[in-house]
Amino acid sequence: MPRFAPAPSSTGLTTAGVLIALVLALAAPAAAFTLEIDGTPCTWDVVGRFVLPHDTVRLAVDDTLGAGWTCAGGALLSGDSAAAAWEAPDRPGVYPLVVTVGAESRLVNAIVMVPYDSLKNGDLKGYRVGRYPASNPFPNFTRPRGFIEITEDNIDTRVSPRHTLREFVPRQPGSYPKYLALQEALILKLELLADLVQNKGYRCDRLTVFSGFRTPAYNARYGSGTNSAHIYGGAADLYLDADGDGMMDDLNGDGSASSGDAKLLVQFVDELEQLHPELVGGCGWYRRARTRGPFVHTDVRGERTRWHR
């Protein structure tokens, strides 16, 4: 029989940590399993899922021992030992879902967004977002379904093994709450790119994202274009910084952080997109400047575009 255990409502990761400790303490011997989220297999230990109020997230496991399902808010719907469904609550926030089989667990950070139609005259609850274009040239991008509400309590929520919400929050000034659009496909691309770089023998605990989502208002202010992939939450500017010096690593071994290292990282993006054409997008490399090192832009716009500056 499945174990359904709703927990008190929470918007942070503290509850998730307690839930994980609880299910591990009660668990049987380890058993590896794959979790399906709305039909998509996932083997990450933690994954973010972005939903609107009353959306349903369907969970299933591939293990015959049966799963335990635990939620922090929202409603777990009835299911069987291999599958369940979770209905999102009205209130925006982070709602950890823990799935266990034996001693192994998966954490789904279900994040309930503020719907797009809450955006009024370019403002969202006092936060300046700006106006979205009526159309855009990108096959994979439309106006965001909703915006993630960022608070001081949830900004470090993990959305994948390597990445948190903090990395993608717009840098424009303003107090909390802030608001963020983010594409799950972008997070997947960043994780797979880091895996590929690791497999080539480079030290790559994670890729450093220094610019993720930008509001249309912020983009317009700094002349970055009305249809930047960043305003749709589908782009990241990044570099590889395994040594922690705040600069692109010397990937090509020429003794310095230079354009050559950014070009090499673009080659890795090319290779990744050949393996995963569903993640194809724009990619550009940028030279070292007075105030920063070289970096790479990558996105999931749905068509291959390349540039350098």
Backbone torsions as a table, in degrees:
resi	resn	phi	psi	omega
1	MET	NA	141.0	176.3
2	PRO	-69.2	154.8	178.6
3	ARG	-109.1	111.5	179.0
4	PHE	-102.5	121.5	-175.6
5	ALA	-137.9	82.0	176.0
6	PRO	-64.5	141.2	179.9
7	ALA	-115.1	167.5	179.0
8	PRO	-57.3	146.5	-178.7
9	SER	-60.2	141.0	-179.4
10	SER	-152.7	150.8	175.0
11	THR	-114.5	6.6	-178.5
12	GLY	-121.0	-177.9	-178.2
13	LEU	-90.8	-9.0	179.6
14	THR	-60.2	-45.1	177.6
15	THR	-61.3	-40.9	179.3
16	ALA	-59.7	-41.4	179.0
17	GLY	-62.5	-41.1	177.6
18	VAL	-63.7	-42.2	-179.3
19	LEU	-63.2	-43.7	179.9
20	ILE	-61.8	-45.8	179.3
21	ALA	-59.0	-39.8	-179.2
22	LEU	-65.0	-48.4	-176.2
23	VAL	-69.9	-32.3	177.2
24	LEU	-68.0	-38.2	-179.4
25	ALA	-65.4	-32.2	-177.2
26	LEU	-93.3	-2.8	-169.0
27	ALA	-80.5	160.9	174.8
28	ALA	-87.5	-175.5	179.6
29	PRO	-56.4	156.5	-173.7
30	ALA	-60.5	144.4	175.1
31	ALA	-148.2	117.5	-178.9
32	ALA	-68.0	143.3	177.7
33	PHE	-153.1	159.1	174.3
34	THR	-108.2	134.5	177.5
35	LEU	-100.5	131.2	172.1
36	GLU	-99.9	130.2	177.9
37	ILE	-116.7	111.3	-175.3
38	ASP	50.9	41.7	174.5
39	GLY	87.2	-4.4	-179.0
40	THR	-103.5	120.8	-179.5
41	PRO	-65.9	143.3	179.0
42	CYS	-144.5	130.2	177.2
43	THR	-113.0	4.4	176.2
44	TRP	-64.9	152.3	176.2
45	ASP	-75.1	-23.3	177.8
46	VAL	-146.1	141.2	-179.5
47	VAL	-146.6	143.0	175.0
48	GLY	-94.1	141.9	177.4
49	ARG	-130.9	121.2	-172.8
50	PHE	-103.0	121.0	-172.7
51	VAL	-135.4	168.5	173.0
52	LEU	-103.7	163.2	176.7
53	PRO	-52.0	134.3	177.4
54	HIS	72.6	3.6	168.5
55	ASP	-62.7	154.5	177.5
56	THR	-112.4	130.3	174.1
57	VAL	-105.6	123.6	-178.4
58	ARG	-101.4	128.1	-175.8
59	LEU	-118.7	142.3	177.0
60	ALA	-150.4	151.6	177.4
61	VAL	-122.9	159.4	-177.7
62	ASP	-102.6	22.9	-175.0
63	ASP	-112.4	136.1	-176.4
64	THR	-80.0	-8.2	-179.4
65	LEU	-74.1	-18.5	-177.3
66	GLY	92.6	151.6	-173.5
67	ALA	-114.3	157.4	169.6
68	GLY	-107.6	135.5	-176.5
69	TRP	-118.9	126.9	-179.2
70	THR	-133.3	132.7	-179.0
71	CYS	-127.1	153.6	175.6
72	ALA	-115.1	80.8	-176.6
73	GLY	98.4	165.5	-173.2
74	GLY	74.9	-163.5	-176.6
75	ALA	-135.4	124.1	171.0
76	LEU	-83.5	123.4	-179.7
77	LEU	-87.7	162.0	-177.4
78	SER	-64.4	151.0	179.4
79	GLY	-160.2	-160.6	176.5
80	ASP	-119.3	-167.7	-173.0
81	SER	-70.8	-12.2	-178.1
82	ALA	-114.6	-6.2	-174.8
83	ALA	-152.9	151.8	175.6
84	ALA	-155.8	171.3	177.6
85	ALA	-137.0	145.3	-179.1
86	TRP	-121.5	131.1	177.4
87	GLU	-102.2	128.4	-177.5
88	ALA	-71.3	143.0	177.0
89	PRO	-77.7	177.2	178.3
90	ASP	-71.1	-37.9	-169.1
91	ARG	-78.7	128.8	176.1
92	PRO	-61.8	149.2	177.4
93	GLY	152.9	-174.9	-179.8
94	VAL	-101.7	126.0	-178.0
95	TYR	-125.5	98.3	-178.2
96	PRO	-66.7	134.0	172.8
97	LEU	-116.7	125.4	-179.8
98	VAL	-111.3	127.8	177.7
99	VAL	-115.7	127.8	-178.6
100	THR	-127.9	141.9	168.8
101	VAL	-133.9	117.0	-174.3
102	GLY	60.8	-126.7	-178.3
103	ALA	-98.1	3.5	-177.5
104	GLU	-102.7	142.2	-177.3
105	SER	-130.2	154.7	169.7
106	ARG	-127.0	140.0	178.1
107	LEU	-111.2	122.7	173.9
108	VAL	-107.7	112.0	175.6
109	ASN	-86.7	93.5	178.6
110	ALA	-78.0	121.3	-175.1
111	ILE	-114.1	113.5	180.0
112	VAL	-85.3	121.1	-175.3
113	MET	-91.5	163.8	170.0
114	VAL	-84.4	124.4	-176.7
115	PRO	-58.5	149.8	-178.4
116	TYR	-57.4	-36.5	-176.2
117	ASP	-70.7	-1.9	171.5
118	SER	-77.4	-11.8	178.2
119	LEU	-76.5	117.3	-176.4
120	LYS	-120.9	118.4	178.9
121	ASN	53.1	35.1	177.7
122	GLY	83.8	0.1	179.9
123	ASP	-112.8	141.9	176.9
124	LEU	-126.4	101.5	-179.5
125	LYS	52.1	41.9	178.4
126	GLY	88.1	-4.9	179.7
127	TYR	-98.7	128.4	-176.3
128	ARG	-79.8	112.0	176.9
129	VAL	-100.8	-41.6	-176.6
130	GLY	97.2	-175.0	-175.1
131	ARG	-106.1	137.4	177.0
132	TYR	-85.6	146.1	175.8
133	PRO	-61.5	153.0	179.0
134	ALA	-65.3	-26.3	178.8
135	SER	-152.1	167.8	176.7
136	ASN	-147.5	161.9	-175.9
137	PRO	-86.4	3.9	-172.2
138	PHE	-93.7	124.9	-178.6
139	PRO	-58.7	-34.8	-173.2
140	ASN	-94.2	-4.4	-172.5
141	PHE	-112.1	134.0	167.2
142	THR	-130.0	179.0	173.3
143	ARG	-56.9	143.0	-178.5
144	PRO	-57.4	143.2	173.1
145	ARG	-65.4	-32.9	-178.2
146	GLY	-168.9	178.6	-178.2
147	PHE	-125.1	136.4	176.4
148	ILE	-77.3	126.9	178.3
149	GLU	-83.8	118.5	-176.1
150	ILE	-100.8	126.3	176.2
151	THR	-123.6	170.7	176.3
152	GLU	-63.7	-25.3	-178.2
153	ASP	-80.6	-29.5	-173.4
154	ASN	-112.6	1.5	-172.7
155	ILE	-62.7	-25.2	-179.8
156	ASP	-97.5	18.5	175.1
157	THR	-61.3	131.3	177.8
158	ARG	-78.3	136.0	176.2
159	VAL	-115.7	0.0	176.1
160	SER	-168.6	174.8	-179.7
161	PRO	-56.9	-31.8	-173.8
162	ARG	-109.3	-16.2	-167.6
163	HIS	-123.3	150.2	178.0
164	THR	-123.4	167.5	177.7
165	LEU	-59.1	-35.6	-174.4
166	ARG	-52.1	-37.9	-174.9
167	GLU	-65.5	-22.2	-172.9
168	PHE	-107.1	-4.2	-176.8
169	VAL	-68.0	136.1	179.6
170	PRO	-61.0	147.7	-175.2
171	ARG	-88.6	2.5	-178.9
172	GLN	-65.5	146.9	-178.0
173	PRO	-66.5	158.2	179.5
174	GLY	145.9	155.8	-179.6
175	SER	-87.3	171.6	176.4
176	TYR	-78.0	150.4	0.6
177	PRO	-77.9	151.0	170.9
178	LYS	-107.2	170.4	-177.6
179	TYR	-133.3	144.8	-169.2
180	LEU	-139.7	133.5	167.4
181	ALA	-103.0	135.7	-176.3
182	LEU	-149.5	132.6	-179.8
183	GLN	-95.0	129.8	177.5
184	GLU	-61.9	-32.0	179.9
185	ALA	-63.7	-33.3	178.1
186	LEU	-65.5	-43.6	178.9
187	ILE	-60.9	-43.2	177.5
188	LEU	-59.5	-43.6	-179.0
189	LYS	-62.6	-42.3	-179.9
190	LEU	-64.7	-40.4	178.1
191	GLU	-65.0	-45.0	-179.4
192	LEU	-67.1	-34.4	177.5
193	LEU	-66.2	-42.5	177.1
194	ALA	-62.8	-40.0	176.3
195	ASP	-59.9	-44.8	-178.4
196	LEU	-63.1	-43.9	179.1
197	VAL	-62.1	-42.4	176.5
198	GLN	-59.9	-44.3	-177.8
199	ASN	-64.8	-18.9	176.6
200	LYS	-87.6	2.3	174.2
201	GLY	98.1	3.0	178.1
202	TYR	-87.4	149.1	171.8
203	ARG	-74.4	120.1	-176.3
204	CYS	-151.6	81.2	175.8
205	ASP	-65.2	-34.8	177.6
206	ARG	-168.3	160.2	171.8
207	LEU	-91.6	136.8	-179.5
208	THR	-83.1	116.3	176.4
209	VAL	-96.8	117.3	-179.8
210	PHE	-108.8	-8.0	174.1
211	SER	-150.5	117.6	179.5
212	GLY	-114.6	-105.9	178.9
213	PHE	-71.5	138.3	170.8
214	ARG	-128.5	132.5	177.7
215	THR	-68.9	153.1	174.5
216	PRO	-55.8	-35.6	179.4
217	ALA	-63.6	-45.0	-179.9
218	TYR	-65.2	-43.4	-178.9
219	ASN	-62.2	-42.5	-179.5
220	ALA	-65.0	-38.0	-178.6
221	ARG	-62.6	-36.1	-176.2
222	TYR	-104.5	14.3	172.3
223	GLY	66.0	35.0	-176.7
224	SER	-94.0	7.7	176.2
225	GLY	99.4	143.8	-177.2
226	THR	-77.9	-17.7	-177.3
227	ASN	-122.0	35.0	176.5
228	SER	-60.7	141.9	176.0
229	ALA	-62.1	-22.1	-179.2
230	HIS	-64.8	-32.9	-175.3
231	ILE	-72.0	-14.8	178.3
232	TYR	-97.0	3.2	179.4
233	GLY	73.5	20.3	-175.8
234	GLY	-115.1	18.7	-176.2
235	ALA	-138.4	153.2	177.0
236	ALA	-144.5	136.5	168.2
237	ASP	-97.6	131.3	-168.8
238	LEU	-151.9	168.1	171.6
239	TYR	-153.8	164.8	177.9
240	LEU	-98.8	121.3	-174.4
241	ASP	-135.3	66.6	-177.8
242	ALA	-68.3	-28.5	-177.9
243	ASP	-87.2	-4.1	173.0
244	GLY	72.4	24.0	-179.1
245	ASP	-93.3	6.4	179.0
246	GLY	79.0	15.6	-174.7
247	MET	-138.8	154.1	173.7
248	MET	-53.9	135.1	177.3
249	ASP	-70.2	159.5	175.8
250	ASP	-80.4	85.2	-174.4
251	LEU	-76.5	-33.8	-175.5
252	ASN	-93.5	2.1	173.5
253	GLY	72.2	24.6	-179.8
254	ASP	-92.3	4.8	174.5
255	GLY	95.1	0.3	-179.9
256	SER	-153.3	161.3	172.9
257	ALA	-84.3	112.0	-171.7
258	SER	-143.1	-178.8	178.7
259	SER	-58.2	-30.9	179.9
260	GLY	-60.0	-34.6	179.2
261	ASP	-71.0	-39.9	176.7
262	ALA	-64.6	-41.5	178.5
263	LYS	-60.8	-39.6	179.4
264	LEU	-65.1	-39.6	178.1
265	LEU	-64.9	-34.8	175.2
266	VAL	-63.8	-38.9	176.5
267	GLN	-59.3	-38.0	177.9
268	PHE	-67.2	-37.2	175.7
269	VAL	-63.2	-42.3	177.1
270	ASP	-57.1	-45.5	-179.4
271	GLU	-64.1	-41.2	179.1
272	LEU	-62.3	-42.7	-178.1
273	GLU	-68.7	-27.7	173.6
274	GLN	-67.4	-37.1	178.9
275	LEU	-76.2	-31.0	-176.0
276	HIS	-131.8	76.8	-177.2
277	PRO	-62.6	-19.5	177.3
278	GLU	-68.4	-13.1	-179.4
279	LEU	-107.9	15.6	-177.7
280	VAL	-62.7	148.3	-178.9
281	GLY	-171.8	-165.8	176.8
282	GLY	-81.6	150.5	177.4
283	CYS	-153.5	130.3	178.1
284	GLY	-140.7	150.9	175.8
285	TRP	-112.4	147.3	-174.6
286	TYR	-125.0	134.7	-178.4
287	ARG	-68.8	161.8	173.5
288	ARG	-63.4	139.4	178.4
289	ALA	-124.0	177.5	-175.6
290	ARG	-62.0	-36.5	-173.7
291	THR	-103.0	0.2	-178.1
292	ARG	-158.7	165.7	176.5
293	GLY	-90.0	-179.4	176.4
294	PRO	-66.4	153.4	179.0
295	PHE	-153.7	175.0	-177.9
296	VAL	-128.3	139.1	169.5
297	HIS	-100.0	135.3	171.3
298	THR	-138.4	149.4	179.2
299	ASP	-150.2	179.6	-176.1
300	VAL	-124.7	45.6	-173.8
301	ARG	-68.6	-20.6	177.2
302	GLY	103.4	1.3	174.9
303	GLU	-146.4	148.9	-176.0
304	ARG	-81.3	123.7	176.4
305	THR	-139.0	138.1	-179.9
306	ARG	-133.8	146.4	178.8
307	TRP	-158.8	169.9	172.6
308	HIS	-149.9	151.7	-179.1
309	ARG	-143.5	NA	NA
